[in-house]
Amino acid sequence: MIIDLRSDTVTVPTDAMREAIATAAVGDDVYGEDMTVNALQEYAADLFKKEAALFVPTGVMGNQICIALHTQTGDEVIVESECHIFHYETAASAIISSVQFHCVPSVKGEMETNSIRNAVRTNEYYFPRTALICVENTHNRHGGTVLSLSNIAETAELAQEFGCSFHCDGARLWNAAAATGIHVSDYAQYFDTLSVCLSKGLGAPVGSLIIGNQRHITAARKWRKILGGGMRQSGMIAAGGLHALMYHQDLLQSDHTNAMDFALRLSESPFIRVAIDKVETNIVLFEIPKSINIEVFLKICQNEGLLLSKGRVGFIRAVFHFQINERMTSTASEIVIDAIRQCLDL
Ligand code: TLP
């Protein structure tokens, strides 16, 4: 049996989800006639207490459409230095929207208001216009950390002060909500747009949602078409997303418990560094001795039946999801500790 902790994207649909997919009512969504897509979008808009939502194939497309919505050629976008939009989206914003990023470092994904203030451009003719501020919640490369509502509120206030739009990459906003008990709509109230993923911890096979007001969603639909995302009987995949939204949010809490359990077990090894206080949701980042080649370590783990991925530079990442149980969690920690012993010839 393989224990796959590379990401929470690796889950496969449950029987109940497959049943929902198989029996989904569908139509041609380019005509706005797919009943299941419409149901998913309405469900999501209600859940977030926003005017409208749009089903898109991926989280990257969700973010990139929102960046396109809020910017013009030559604008600047303030992002946190470790964010997904900057690191893992193949410079799509440069290609699609012709914008550049202004990266603001932070400790755990929460940019300080003073740092943002300093990053916002003044009116000099040779500066780009600061059009948009993006945050990521939970924050992937910081290890699934949760942005506080107060930090989000302060950033929203700044965005308003400077006339910028405010976007949330909420690929794992569900995890933030599960960890804090704060409803997704309470997070959403501060943003012009959010992109949230159904295919991460919620376990749908495909799909993300853009959430915002009607004007933004109408424009987003056009952008989705431009990007080749005008889908037809997409209710076949939206059904998995709707099922995930309705039945899988409650599963996230146990992913968080397993992640913490794994982190605590690793922290008992003198050879592993893991910041327990940063394990807030379903992601664990840890460091192994610098003398160990990370590729070799990952290969040994793989041979023992454990798949891990690389996180932020120098870190190994383990991501927990509903297809990992307690027993697999403890086996995974044993494999990691044993692989380090092997690497160190102990
Ligand atoms: N993240 C993936 C990889 O791309 C790293 C993962 O395994 O974690 N925002 C955030 C915060 C994400 O973590 C991801 C995916 C996305 C956006 C993009 O979602 P997809 O892969 O659906 O385009």
Boltz pocket constraint, residues with backbone or C-beta under 6 A from the ligand:
constraints:
  - pocket:
      binder: B
      contacts: [[A, 6], [A, 7], [A, 8], [A, 9], [A, 57], [A, 58], [A, 59], [A, 60], [A, 61], [A, 84], [A, 85], [A, 88], [A, 136], [A, 138], [A, 140], [A, 169], [A, 171], [A, 172], [A, 197], [A, 199], [A, 208]]
      max_distance: 6.0
